Each structure stands twice: as C-alpha cells, then as structure tokens.
Amino acid sequence: MDSSVHLDNVVMEFGDFTAIQKTDLKIESGEFFSFLGPSGCGKTTILNMISGFLDPTHGDVKIGGQGMRGVPANKRPTSMIFQNLALFPLMTVAENIEFGLEVRGVSKGERKKASDRLLELVALEGSGTKKVSELSGGQKQRIAIARALAVEPQVLLLDEPLSALDLKLRQHMRIELKEIQRKTGITFIYITHDQGEALTMSDRVAVMSAGKIQQVADPITLYRDPKTAFVASFVGENNGIKGCVTQLNNGIADLDCGVLGHLQGRVQSGVNVGDNATLFIRPEHFRLAAENNMLTIPSAIEEVNFEGSYLTLNANTQAQTSLSIQLGSHQYTDSLVKGAPVSLSYRAEDAVVIGGADHV
C-alpha cells in the first residue's frame, strides 16, 4: 500500500503572515521522517496540514497519491499522537486502545483481538484492565501509540510526544518508537526541536527555520555536510569563524580570517573567491597537538568542564572568538587550566565553509 506523503507546493498563510513558505517535499512509504527546528518554525503547522486540521492556502497534501484538499481529519488515513497524549483517564487501557474502533462500529470481539495484539506490540501484555493512572510515563506513551495504531492508519503523526518525559525515559522511548515503526512498516512523521530525537530515530530529517525547509537529508549527512549556516549551527554543537574566501582548490576553500590568519575547510556549492563565508568546526574535531597536514589556531583556555566520559573546553582566540572543544576524559592533564595557552589544530576536511553565513 502506498503510504507516501507529498507536500505538493504547499503554502500556509494566516492573514499577512506566511507560516509555511512554498514547500515541495515527498516522504516515502514506510519512512521514519522528522521535521526538526526551533519553536515557531512551522513544524506543527505542517503536521496540521497533513492531518487535516488545516488546509494549505496554496498547493495540496497528497497521501498515497490522493489529494487531501477538503478531506476532513476524521476521513484521512492518518492518526496523530499529541504532546499531552490525550488518554482518557476514566477508561481502562484496553478501552483507550479500542476507542477509535468502537466509534467505527467494530464488534467487541474484534476490538478485543486488536487491543491484545497491540498491547503485545508495545510490550504491555496483560495491562488491558489497568487504569491510565496506574501507568508510568513511558507506559502511557506506548498506550497512546497503540491507540493510534488501532485504526490502522497509513501515516502516524507524532507531535513532540516525548517532551514531557525525563531524559533517560526519552532515550529509552526513542529506541521503542523506532522498533515499533520497523515492526509495523507504517510511515511515521515526527516533529521535534530535540536534535537527539531526530538524529537517533529518523531515516531522513527536514531542518526548518522561519517556515522554510533549510535541508533534507539522512542524519549523518546533516551532521557532516550541512548546506546552510542555520543547519550547521542548529544541528549539533559547532564553532563558527568568519572570513573571506581567497582561494578554492580541489574542494577546499582558503579563508582570510584576519588576526587568525588563513584557515581552510571543505567548501559547499555556491561559494566563490571574494565571498564572505564562515568556517564551521565541530568541537570533537579539534586536537591540542598538531599532526601532519593540520591547521592551527592559537588560543588560551577560559574554562574546563569535566562531564564524565568527555571534557568540554572553552578557549579564547586572538580574535576574541570563543571556541568549544570536546576531548575524551582520558586526555585530561594538569596543564589544562584557565589561562593556559593551547594550539587548537584540525584537519581541513573536517571543517565546512558556508557562504553568506548569518547564523553563527
């Protein structure tokens, strides 16, 4: 069954405000796809257009190749899990799961079979008679998933469903969600502002800012090869150093970074000699001792933070730019103290040069 979702040149306007700029995007059948971005970027608006709570001002949403304009939410082949889960507190677990089926006139026996099957899927066998109040946060999350799956949607929409859980439970539920999606083969569309959630679970991620999709890619590509300054600065930690492109050679750009001298990085398309650009270097790509073919930035340590398996250093450069460095905790020495000089080294191929960078 085709459970793809196509945002076919959709635009969403509220009066004079354009919440979603013109967007053409295809989400494949059976894909775990996430929209990632800060609050107010338009993620929920897109989810509401897919679910049928909103019709786009222009364009159309197509599910399984069928246009959805004018089709109400309760007639679309979708289910949604809200941030607050919206479980019915006076119903048992099984009654919550079976609710959508009961509304559709499914017999009691078939509803019972469905709830038993779904409780097994979410690893809560035998919990059907419990009240919602007897469940933990993670169990409630799994019941909400089971209820959404009971009506056999083609597409499951998830609106930041893990945001109310504590860190360890969120991390556990990421694994659970991905496993449930793998078992069911249903298209999952997930919205979040949490990078860890998006990168851990998704087949592909769309990074959004101000109603516009900045980049769509698999998680590793997003992290290693950001195409815009916003993606480089929003996805993971990054250090940005501004400069002017003086030379391009075999995919490597040379930047004049003022008092920091000439630094280099992999160049993205659309960058030309003479352009202002920003060199982005991930904290984990710095070394404290130069090796062959490495570039060096003289700095002084401002702060050392021990975080268990790794160290985070903040260092100040001659250009008064603060840089973040991440090292394995085994690299700690007594010499790493505030004010100590350090030569931060990196390889050009581990850095990215992006032109017109405003978000640093």
Disulfide bonds with the S-S distance in Angstrom:
none
